[in-house]
């Protein structure tokens, strides 16, 4: 089983209703702590994190000090990047995601340390070469500066491959009952109108490593299928929607289609399509609105979904 410890930093400019700086820590997609420039302190988000405080009394104070320093760095960073991109006003986000992954089965590890600006990749650390990859020309000055910081890069190699993994294992032990549980998804097929796609919506599941797909005549297919991102619910579980376009499918053939949801530790869940699944427009509207709200909050606090990119 693959486990992860990721930290997300977001510095913003032009968002008057949100903090200038936000930091979030997550283990296996579950938020464990939070900091922002308004409260100026680190806040635990899981009851089991209290065990960390009992063993490490300086944990919160130490992290608050680190994040207060990062807050100043990101405020300056947004200003520098606005200059490099020839920007003056408007809303801008300077984000960072760093952390590690550990496979509990083969003990392999991986680490990430990457930055983004206004939703696009800005610069990323290459663990193999201990150099920085700059996908845009505005990042080249940063790459040239950081490539020369050998001690700094050696530190991040050690952090991503050892220190971060040690913390991840510690958190997994503390939060075992929460982080290593399995919760069965609730699956619904819904359609807003006869011309709308059919939405296969799975929610309430944990962990987030779910597989959702459509089958036709018992065979998986991907034509006319629009997969969505796995998003967090407010209660620590997750949700995902996978749409199927039926524009070329006559109603008498609906029974050939089914949505399948797979989650390790439970039997596959399948829902066969029929015209009674058209459902209640208000239910679907509520689900879609909820997804939009969660996605918006995710962008603001820097919990953007990380995809492995071919940048190394």
Residue pairs with C-beta under 8 A, 6 or more apart in sequence:
1 103
1 104
1 105
1 264
2 101
2 102
2 103
2 104
2 209
3 27
3 28
3 101
3 102
3 103
3 104
3 168
3 172
3 179
4 26
4 27
4 28
4 29
4 99
4 100
4 101
4 102
4 168
5 25
5 26
5 27
5 99
5 100
5 101
5 164
5 165
5 167
5 168
5 171
6 25
6 26
6 97
6 98
6 99
6 112
6 306
7 23
7 24
7 25
7 26
7 96
7 97
7 98
7 99
8 23
8 24
8 25
8 26
8 95
8 96
8 97
8 301
8 302
8 303
8 304
9 21
9 22
9 23
9 70
9 74
9 95
9 96
9 97
9 302
10 21
10 22
10 23
10 74
10 93
10 94
10 95
10 96
10 300
10 301
10 302
11 20
11 21
11 71
11 74
11 75
11 77
11 78
11 93
11 94
11 95
12 18
12 19
12 20
12 21
12 22
12 78
12 91
12 92
12 93
12 94
12 300
13 20
13 78
13 79
13 82
13 90
13 91
13 92
13 93
14 89
14 90
14 91
14 92
15 91
15 300
18 300
19 36
19 37
19 38
20 37
20 71
20 74
20 75
21 36
21 37
21 67
21 70
21 71
21 74
21 75
22 34
22 35
22 36
22 37
22 300
22 301
22 302
23 34
23 35
23 36
23 67
23 70
23 302
24 31
24 33
24 34
24 35
24 301
24 302
24 303
25 31
25 32
25 33
25 34
26 32
26 303
27 168
27 171
27 172
27 175
27 179
28 172
28 179
28 207
28 208
29 207
29 208
29 232
29 238
30 46
30 175
30 178
30 179
30 236
31 45
31 46
31 232
31 303
32 44
32 45
32 46
32 49
32 171
32 175
33 42
33 43
33 44
33 45
33 49
33 63
34 42
34 43
34 45
35 41
35 42
35 43
35 63
35 64
35 67
37 71
40 64
40 68
41 60
41 64
42 60
42 63
42 64
42 67
44 50
44 52
44 53
44 60
46 175
46 178
48 174
48 175
48 177
48 178
49 174
49 175
51 174
52 59
52 170
52 171
52 174
53 59
53 60
74 94
77 94
78 92
78 94
81 92
81 94
81 117
81 122
81 138
82 88
82 92
84 138
84 141
85 117
85 118
85 138
92 117
92 118
93 116
93 117
93 118
93 119
93 299
93 302
94 115
94 116
94 117
94 122
95 115
95 116
95 117
95 302
95 304
96 113
96 114
96 115
96 116
96 302
97 112
97 113
97 114
97 116
97 302
97 304
97 306
98 111
98 112
98 113
98 114
98 156
98 160
99 111
99 112
99 160
99 164
100 109
100 110
100 111
100 112
100 160
100 161
100 164
100 165
100 168
101 109
101 110
101 111
101 112
102 108
102 109
102 165
102 168
102 169
103 109
109 161
109 165
110 127
111 127
111 156
111 157
111 159
111 160
111 161
111 164
112 124
112 125
112 160
112 306
113 124
113 125
113 156
113 160
114 121
114 122
114 123
114 124
114 125
114 311
115 121
115 122
115 123
115 124
116 122
116 304
117 138
119 304
120 136
121 135
121 136
121 309
121 311
122 134
122 135
122 136
122 138
122 139
122 142
123 132
123 133
123 134
123 135
123 139
123 142
123 143
123 146
124 132
124 133
124 135
124 311
124 312
125 131
125 132
125 133
125 153
125 156
126 132
126 133
126 311
126 312
127 157
127 160
127 161
127 312
128 312
130 150
130 153
130 154
130 157
131 143
131 147
131 153
132 142
132 143
132 146
132 147
133 143
133 311
133 312
134 140
134 142
134 143
135 311
146 152
146 153
147 153
171 179
172 179
172 180
178 236
179 207
181 206
182 206
182 207
182 263
182 264
182 265
182 266
183 204
183 205
183 206
183 237
184 204
184 205
184 263
184 266
184 269
185 202
185 203
185 204
185 205
185 210
185 261
185 263
185 269
186 202
186 203
186 204
187 200
187 201
187 202
187 259
187 261
187 269
187 271
188 199
188 200
188 201
188 271
188 279
188 283
189 198
189 199
189 200
189 201
189 259
189 271
189 273
189 277
189 279
190 198
190 199
190 201
190 277
190 278
190 279
190 280
190 283
190 284
190 287
191 197
191 198
191 199
191 277
191 278
191 279
191 284
192 281
192 284
192 285
193 281
194 278
195 247
197 226
197 243
197 244
197 245
197 246
198 243
198 244
198 246
198 273
198 277
199 241
199 242
199 243
199 284
199 287
200 212
200 214
200 241
200 242
200 243
200 244
200 259
200 261
200 271
201 239
201 240
201 241
201 287
202 210
202 212
202 239
202 240
202 241
202 261
202 269
203 233
203 237
203 238
203 239
203 240
203 287
204 233
204 237
204 239
205 237
205 238
205 239
205 261
205 263
206 236
206 237
206 238
207 238
208 230
208 232
208 238
209 263
209 264
210 230
210 238
210 240
210 261
210 262
210 263
211 261
211 262
211 263
212 227
212 240
212 242
212 259
212 260
212 261
212 262
213 220
213 222
213 225
213 242
213 259
213 260
214 220
214 221
214 225
214 242
214 244
214 257
214 258
214 259
214 260
215 221
215 257
215 258
215 259
215 260
215 270
216 256
216 257
217 256
220 260
224 244
224 245
224 246
224 247
224 248
225 242
225 243
225 244
225 245
226 242
226 243
226 244
226 245
227 242
227 243
228 240
228 241
228 242
228 243
228 291
229 240
229 295
229 305
230 238
230 239
230 240
230 305
231 238
231 239
231 240
231 291
231 294
231 295
231 298
232 238
232 239
232 294
232 298
232 303
233 239
233 294
239 290
239 291
239 294
241 287
241 291
242 259
244 257
244 259
244 273
246 254
249 257
251 275
254 273
254 274
254 275
255 272
255 273
255 274
257 272
257 273
258 270
258 271
258 272
258 273
259 270
259 271
259 273
260 268
260 269
260 270
261 268
261 269
261 270
262 268
262 269
271 277
297 303
298 304
298 305
